[in-house]
Amino acid sequence: MNNQAICTLSVIPMRKEPSDRSEMVNQVLFGETMEILDSNEKWYMVKLNHDNYEGWVDKKQIELIDSIPPAAPIVNTAPLFVVRNQNDGFAFLPSGAYINKVNETTIRAGKHTFSTSAQELINTVVPTDIALGAMIFLDTPYLWGGRTLMGIDCSGFTQLVYRISGKSLPRDAWQQAQIGTDVTFLEEANTGDLAFFDNSDGKITHVGIVIAQKDSAIKTIIHASGKVRLDKLDHQGIFNLETGQYSHNLRMIKRID
């Protein structure tokens, strides 16, 4: 059996256990590849190649491949990229999807080919900065395990924003907190720095992206909590501008090199 596979659908769920009733712990986006670790009649246990995240996916929703595409994939930076498949239907590629370009008007995922115009392909792969990438997701509803504009969690949000800005992050907030360089003082934080928050047990449970206003000591954070939202950030933590209360306790700030 081939031990590599690729997602050829827009987005699919990754579950904690091999059951449709099991918790969705992550999502796999179009073009992402994975190593198959185990299987049963209906499910594959897989490890994603881009961040080593493990979980169960439905066998019907991925395609086995002989090897990983040799060329580095292009990252879709558009909010949503529509392509036409070989059956003259449409595929909707979410922001952050991996695109393997065959030529100026054709992309491929596994055995499937998709067509688009050359100009559309150019427009969807323009590198973006952290703040612009983050604002794409503003007001996206919170979804545990989510990684798209239809629903996203806090670390899925930061991971995707960094991806469309040309950098890779691990999947979970506690993993992201283990990389980068410490920013000692909030006043020194720059736009794009990651702010991490803990619970009463000291466990990292939340992450967001700092937005530093030019010529101002005021810091804003964009993060996924109920929805992707903008709130005030100070030494205590996140001050929710709607409720007028603090919602998260600041633990650390990291700069991703």
N, C-alpha and C positions, 0 to 999 in steps of 0.2 A: 504494500500500500504506500502511495505517495504520502510523505509526512509534512508537506507544505500545502497551504490553501490560500485563497484570496476571496475577499468580499466583493461580489459583483452587483449587489443591491445598494440602494442609497444608504441605508443604515439598518443594522440588525441588533437584537439584544444579545448580551452575554449574561448568562445566569450563574448563580452561585452553585446550584445543583442541576442535574440533567432532568429538568421538568419545566413545563410551561408555567407551572404555578410557583416556581422558585423565584426568589428575589432577583431582579435585574441589577447587577453590580456594575455594569459598564455597557457601552455600545461600540460596535465595530463599524467604521465608516467605509464607504466605497473606496476600493483600491488598497485597503490595508491588508497586509499578509500575516500569516500565522503559522506556527508549527503545531502539528497535531501530537498530543501527548497520550491520549487515551480515547476510547470510543465504546459505545454500546449500540444497540439497534437503531436508535434515533439521533443520538447526540455525539458530538466530538468535544473532548476536553482539549483546549488549545492554549497556546501562549503567543500573544501578539509580538511580532518582531520589532515593532518600534519602541515598546516600553516594557516588554516582558510580562505584561499583565495576563493573568490566567483566569479561565472560566469556561463554561459550557455553552456551545452554540449548536443550533439545529443543523443537522447534516444537509437539509434541503436549502439552506440559506448561504452556503459557501461553496466554492468550487475548488477541487483538488488541482494542483499544478505541479509540474515536474521540478520547477526551480523558481526562485525569486527573480523578477525582472532585473536584468543587469544594470540598467540605467537608473539613477536616482529619480524618484517620482517628482513631478511638479505638485505643489500644494495649491489647491483651489482657495483663493482669498476672497472670492465673491460671496455674498450672503447665500446665494443659491445659484447653481449653474445647471442649466437644462441642456441635455444632449439627446440626440435621436438614436435609438438602438436599431439593430438590423431588422427588426420586425416593424419598423416605422412607428414604434411607440416612443415614449419619452422616459428618460431617466433623470431624476432630480439629485444632483450631487451637492451635498451640504458643504458649508464652509469647512475647510480643513481636509476634505477628501483628497486622496492621492490620485494623481492623473499621470498615466503612462502614455506619452504622446508618440504616435506612430509617424505622423506627418502633420502638416499645418492644419488639417481639418479632421483628423481621425485620432481617437484615443482607444486604448485596449485595456480590458481587465479580464485576465484568464483567456477563455476562448471567445469572449464577446467583444465586438467592436462597436464604437459609438461615433457618430459624426456631429460636427458643428462647423460654424464658419471660422475662418482664420482669425478674424477680428475678435470674435467672442472668446476664442482661446487666449488671445493676447490679453484681453481685458481682465480675464479671470486669474491671471498668474502674476500680476504686478505686485511686488513685495510691498507690504504695508508696515506702518510703525505700530508700536504697542497700543497707544491711545486710540488710534483709528480702528485697529483690529478689535479692541475691547468694545467700542461703541457700536459695532455691528450687532452685538448681542444684547444691547440695552432693552429691558422689558421682556426678555425671554423668560418664560415660566421656569421655576425650579423643578427639576426632576431628578430623583436619586438615580445615579448611574448614567444620566443623560449627557450627550455630547453634541447636540445640534440646536438650531434655532427654534425647534419645536419643544425643547425642554433640555435643561442642562443643570449639572450640579456645580458646586464651587470649584473643585479641582479640575473637573472636566472643562470648565470655562477657562481657567488659567492655562491649562495645557493647550487648548485650541488657540487661544490668543497668541501664545508664544509660538505655536507651530506656524501660523500664518504670518508671523513676523520673522520666521527663519530660524527659530531655536526650538530645541526639544526639551520637554519636561517629563518627569515620571507622572503616573496617573493620579495617585492619592496625595492629599495635602501633607500628611506626615512624611511621605517620601520626598516631596518637593522641598520641605523644610530642611532636609539634610544636605542640600546642594547650595551652591552660591556663596557669596561673601556677606558676612554680617554687616548691617548698617546700624551703628551703635545708637545714634540719636535720630528721632523722628524728623528733626529739622534738616537732617542731611539726606533724607529720602528723596529720590527722583522719580519721575514718571516711569512706570514699568517695574519698579521694585515690587516684590511680593511681601505682603503683610500676613502674618500667621497669628492665629488666635487659638486659645486653649480653653478646656473646661475646668471644672473644680478639681479634677484629678491630675491636672497638668498635661493632659493629652491634647495634641494638636487636632482640632476638629474643623477648622475653617481657614480659608485662604482667600485673599483678594488682591487686586492690583492697585497700587498707589497712583494717583493722579496729582502731580505737583503743579499748582498754579504759578505762572510766571510772576516773579517779583512779589511773592506773597508767602508768608509762613504757613498759611492754611493748607491743609492736606485733605484731599478727597479720596475715597476708595470706591472702586467699582467692583461689585462682588455679587454672587448668586445667593440670595436669601429670600425665599418666597418668589422672587424674580431677580433678574440681573438689574441692579439698582446702584445709584450713586448716593453715598452717605458721607458724613463728616468723619474724619479720622483724627484722633488725638492720642495723647499718651495713655489714656485709660483704655481706649478701644474704639469701636464703631458706635457713633451716635446716630441712631435712626432718625432721619429728618421728618418722617411721617408720624412716628409714635412719640417723639421727644424723649426717648429713653436710650440707654446704652444696651446694645444687643450682643456684643462680643468683646471678650477681654484680650487686649493686645499682648502677644507673647514675644514676637521677634519680627524683624524686617530683614529680608535677604535681597541682595543684588545678584542677578543671574548674569554671569560674564559671557 
